[in-house]
Amino acid sequence: QVQIVESGGGMVQPGGSLRLSCAASGSGFTFYTMRWYRQTPGKEREKIAQIFRNGVTNYATFIRDRFTISRENAKNTVYLQIDTLKPEDTGVYYCNVEASSQFVALRDFWGQGTSVTVPS
């Protein structure tokens, strides 16, 4: 089956930066659109950004140039660079990947999330 593993979270002081990684794996699977979501305390999970297999990106309207999504197709890995971290960025960041195989129709797969804490 498919495994989605996020990493790179942690505690960072305001103004700092983090790069989150998400590696997808699964024998026979092809990975298509890759997305980052986050869930901040007391709020619903929200989509931050997505990147298509061809590298085209989309960002949520509330993102103001502090987030950059990128991917390495050869490694089936997507990254999220977060700069100028703010306390309101605290939350759990989830990776979502579209994938399919010869035997599995296109569907979304989720990682377990990686926690980011920015103290106030």
N, C-alpha and C positions, 0 to 999 in steps of 0.2 A: 504494500500500500504506500501511500504518500506520507512522508514526514516533513513537518515544517518546524524549524527550530530557530527561534529568535535569540539574539545575544546582544550585548553591548550596553545594556541598561546599568543604572547605578545612581549614586548620589552625586550631584554636581552643584557647585555654587552658582548662584545667579550670575549670568553673563558668560558662563562657560559653554562648552560645546560637547556634543556626544555624537557618535556615529553608531547607529543601530544596524545590525545585520540580520538577515533572514535567509537561511539556506533551505532549499526544497530538495527532496530526494524521493525517488521511487522508481523501481525498475520498470522500464517500458513506458514511463509517463513523459509527456511533453508539457512544459509549463508556459503558460501564456501570460495574461495580465497579472501583475503583482501589485498588491496594495498594502498600505499601512493605515491602520486605524489606531485610535487611542480612546481610552476610557478614563476620564478624570473623575475625582471623587464627587459623587452625587449626580453625575450626568450619564446620559446614554453614550454608548460607543459611537464614535463619529469617524468618518473617513477623512484622512488627512491628504493622501495623495495616491495616485496610481501611475503605473508605467506599463505601457504595452510592450510586446516582444520586440517591436521595431524601435523602441526607445522614446516614443512619444509619451509625454507626461501630462497629467492633469493634477491640479491642486484644488483643495477646498478654498472657498472664497475667504475664509477667516485667516488663512495662512498668509503671512506678509513677509515673504522673502527670507524667513528664518529657517525654512525647511527645504531640503533638496533630496529628491528621490533619484536613485540611479540603480542600475542592475548590470550584472555580468552574466550573460546567457550561458557562457561556457561553464560557469560554476553554479548555475541555477540559483543565483543569490541576488537579493535586492537589499539596498541600503537606504537608510534615512539619516541624513546629516541634519542635526539640529544645532543651530547657532544662537548665541545670545539667549541662553535658557532663562526662563522666568519661572517663578513659583507656580504659576497657573499651568505650566507644562507638566506638572507632576501628575503621574498616572501610569496606567499600564498600556503599553504599546503592543499592538497585535499585527501580525502579518497574515495576509489573506492571499491565496494563490489559486488561480484557475488552472486546472490541469485535466488532461484526458489521456487515455491509453487505448490500445486496440480493444480492450475489454470494458473500459469504464468511460461512460459519456462525460462530456465536459461538465465539471462541477467545481465548487469552491472548497478549498481546504484551509483550515485555520491552525495557527500556532497557538502555543500556550500563553504567549505574552512575555514581555520583558518590562520590568518595573523601572520607572524613572522618577527620581525624587529631586526636587529643587527646593531647598529650604528657604523660608522667607526671612 
